[in-house]
Structures are given as C-alpha cells and as structure tokens.
Amino acid sequence: MLFRFLKSSDVKSSEITPENIYHNRREFIQASALLGIGAVALGLNIPQARADVLANITRSGTYDTDEKQTPYRAVTGYNNFYEFGTGKDDPARNAHTLRPRPWTVKVDGHVENPGDYDIDDLIRPHTLQERIYRMRCVEAWSMVIPWVGIPLADIINRLGPTSKAKYILFETLVDRKQMPGQSRRVIKWPYAEGLRMDEAMNPLTLMAVGLYGETLPNQNGAPLRLVVPWKYGFKGIKSIVRISFVKNRPRNSWKRLAPKEYGFFANVNPDVDHPRWTQANERRIGEFRRRDTLMFNGYGEEVAHMYSGMNLKKYF
Ligand code: MTE
C-alpha cells in the first residue's frame, strides 16, 4: 500500500503541538473541567472500584518523588495518543477499541535472543515495581504519576544485545481497526521512539504496564509503554509491539516530523527553549502557578553523567 507521508510543512502547527495549555483557553477549560476544584482539594480521586488491580508490586522508594500525585482522572483523561486522535480528550474517549491481550512483542536486530514474545513472558508479574515519577511534557505541563513496571534494563539483560547494539528502537502497533486515528497520516505510522543503550540501561528507565496500582488504561499506552522521566513526554512511546537493537541512531517520530522543534535526546532542559515557547517553566496539572523546570526534570544525579561533554543545545 502506498502512503503519502506528510512533510512537517503539510501539518498545521496546531496539529503537531497544540499550544501550551496555559495560553490555550480551550484546553485550559478542558483541563479544569477534568480536574474540578473539588478533585484537587480532595486529592487523588481514584475510582472506588478498580477493575484490574495488579498484585505483588514492590516499592523500593529509591527514586520516588514525594510530591503530590496528579489526580487519576487527569492522568487518564487528559493526554496525547495520536493513534486515537489529536485532541487531549480523544484518547480517553476513543481508546476502548484497543485490545491489549493477547499481545506479542517482536524483538529483533543485534540481540542474542530475538523472537516474538508474549507480553506476559516479557514482563514477569512478580518483578513489578512502583515508581513515583515527575513527568514533564514538551508542551510545558507536568504531572506526578505512580507507574507500575519493571526496569527496561531487566528486559534488555534477558534479551542479550550484542556489542553492535548501540541504540534501541521501539514501535507502536499499527492497526487502523484498533487505532482509528491512524487513518489520518498526522505522523508516519508506526509511532517510533529510540534510546541510546546507556539511557535504556539506566535504572530510572521503566517499561510500564500500570499506573496507580492498576493495569494501564488503554489511553495511557496499554499494555506496555516506555517511561523515561528525565526526558520530555513524547519519548514515552505507548502500546509497544517491537523492540529492535540497532547500530545507528533511530529516527523518532517527532524529530522526523519537525526536526527543528524536537530532537532525539529530548532531555528536559530549562536552558533550551522550544522555538515557539519557553521550557524554563511549566504548569503542574492541578496547580495554577507556574513552577521552574528542573534540569533533567530533577533527575540529574542519576543521569547527568551520561551527557558529560555533550553540547546539549546542539543535541536537544
Ligand atoms: N505514543 C504513541 N504511540 N502515540 C502518541 O501519540 N504521544 C506521546 C507519548 N507516547 C504518543 C505516544 C506524547 S506527546 C506524550 S506527552 C505522552 O505519550 C503522553 O503520555 P501520558 O498518557 O502518560 O500522559
């Protein structure tokens, strides 16, 4: 089948990145409606009856932030997942068509144990951990989310990359029936993301299967998504069906679409502005005042060493 892939100039900038919600009245109103003053005052607002609670989650607390967690309804009701539409409330409305089981992940490239893995073999339930991370979206809003998952390094060690593997490429499912937003070519499907091998092996990097102690809702990337808390949110690729160990730096979806605006590394950096807005501060969902953005989203102690000597203005 022939696809005409859109050039970045074909896409309205409002489709690529809806403006920073602080300045966007429509989205600001949507967010406020989702949260409600009451919900903010009362705290987390997790639904009483959670369908699918994950058992045996361990908590080390090593990397957890103790900042106030973002209300569940905002985490699951206000997000980006273009496979279900480009509006922030589209994923919650439309993602019911995704079937997260059975789910197979293809592993290929420079690796000793390639193959098609059932998700339940890849993620062994007794190894699940909770990690409470600050998350910073490139659009200058942020959240605090208790994820459930396992360190990506655990999976990589079992798969056994060879010395030729310098990067990992991840891809999302392509299936227009399950993901109706894919009938619009707003980006080149599959959504793709990558990490350098040391970033992938960093203990902070998580393969998440849940949040708030329950299985990932479809709109948050069920059944398997990446969580990289020192990078902008678009690195957190959802509904992963392929993991490839590759030699060269892979092309990630947003860089491919708008290379002047989005880079491969996408490290949270208050000193490198987006061409259309500042990255020096952010709005935590549920708060009204803006707060200063922290270098590497506050995870410098764990990750800064990986970038020493690198010009982060060039490699943004
Ligand atoms: N993954 C896929 N497959 N498709 C997407 O559109 N959006 C990214 C990222 N992963 C996206 C994706 C962006 S822009 C953000 S900010 C985060 O998912 C949002 O994740 P959240 O639902 O945890 O807030």
Residues whose N, C-alpha, C, O or C-beta is under 5 A from the ligand:
A	BS01	MTE	V75 Y78 N79 N80 F81 Y82 E83 C137 T172 Y191 Q219 N220 G233 F234 G236 I237 K238
